[in-house]
Amino acid sequence: MTHKVTTAWKKNVKFESDNPSGHNLFIDLGEDNGGKGEGYRPKALMLSALAGCSGVDITPMLEKMKVDIDDFKIVIEGHLTEEHPKYYHIVTVDYHFYGSDLNEAKINRAVDLSVDKYCGVMEMFRRFADVQVKSHFHNS
């Protein structure tokens, strides 16, 4: 299986990229780097891909496990190297679960399955970064 995206230059440092889903997105730099800030930053987009990949693993698993949550957030912080080419060498992934009477054991199982088995983007990140994962439970 392969994925193919086409990314077209829209002038300056702005690009439009398609996706197999049929949805397009814009990539641009901030004004401090010659852009207009009219799109996603390339490196930060990688962090969003990581969060999305893991999130779409975890939510269906929790549903199958019959675990009720009120809300769920993934906060990812990528630490860049000092030298060029700058890349994320440390990445922290914090999973935040909100609800009443959260089943922490089942939630941790779903997170572990995503992190260790199913999320291909997580595996890609592990090839170049120290990925640190933690779950946080916010019981109401």
N, C-alpha and C positions, 0 to 999 in steps of 0.2 A: 504494500500500500504506500502511496506517496501523496503528499499534499503539494499543491502548486498555488502560489500567489503571484500576482503581477503588481508591481509598484511603479507608478508613473509620476514623473516630475511635474510639479505644478508651478514652477518658478521659485526663484530664490532658494531656500532650503526646505520648501514644503513639498511633500509627496502624498499621493493617495494610493492606498493599498487595498486590493480586494481580498477576499477570503472565500474558501470553499462554501461557507454558509450563505454567501450572496450579500453579505453586509460589508461595506467599505469603511475605512477609517483613514484619518489624516495623521501624518507624522510631520512635526515641525520642531524647530528649536525656539528657545526663548529669545527675547530681544537682545539679551546680553551676549548671545552667540550668533547673531545675524539673522534670526528668524522673527516671526511675528507672534509666536505663541498660539498658533491656530491648529494645533494638533498635539498628539501624544509625543512625548520624548522617547526616543528609541530604547534607551536602557530601562527606563521606568516601565515601558510596555512589556519588557521581559518579566518584570516583577508581577505585573497584572496577569500575565499568562500563567505564571506559577500559581498565583492565588486562584485563578479561575480553574486551572486543571485540578488542583486539590479539592476545591469547593464542589465541583461537579462529581467528584468521587464520593465525598463525605455525605452530602445531603441525601442521595438515594439510599446509601447504606443505613443512615439513621432512620429513614422511613421504613426500610425492610426490617430493621431491628425494633420498630415501633417505639422509637425514642422521640419524645416531644420536646421541641425547643421553641422559644419565642423569637429568638434572633441569633444570628451567627455572623461574625466578622472575621476576616483574616487580615492581619496587619503585617506587612512585610517591609523590612528595612534592608537595603543593600548598601554595603560599604565598599566604595571604590578604591582601587589601588592608587597610589600617588603618581606613578609613572605611566606614560603612554605605551601601548594602548591601555586606557583605563578600563578595568572590568571589575565586576563584583567578586571580591575574594572572600568576603564574609556576608552571609545572608541570614537574617533572623526571621523566622516565621512564627507569629503568635496567633493562635486560634482562640477566639473569644466566643463562648457559648453563653446564651442568656435564657433563663427560664426559671420555673419553680420545680424543685425536686429533680434536678438534672441527674441522669444516670451516668455518672462519670466513667464507670468501667466500660460501658458500651460506647460512649463517645470516644474515649481513648482508643478503643479497638478500631473504630472507624478511621480515626486520624492515623493510627499506626498502619492500617492497611493502605491508605492513600499514600503516605510518606514512603513506606517500605516496599510496596508492591505495585500499585496501580498508576500513580502519577508519573508519566513519562517526562514531563517538564522538570519535576523534582529530580529525577535521575540525571537529566542533562545538567542541571545546576550543580549537582554533586561532582561532576567531572571537572569543574573549575573553581568551586567555592566550598568553603566550610559552611554547611547549612545547619543552623541551630533551630530546633523546633520546640515549642512549648504550648501547652493548652491552658486556658484560663476559664474558670467556671464562675459565672455571675448568677447565683441563685437569688431569686426574689422572694 
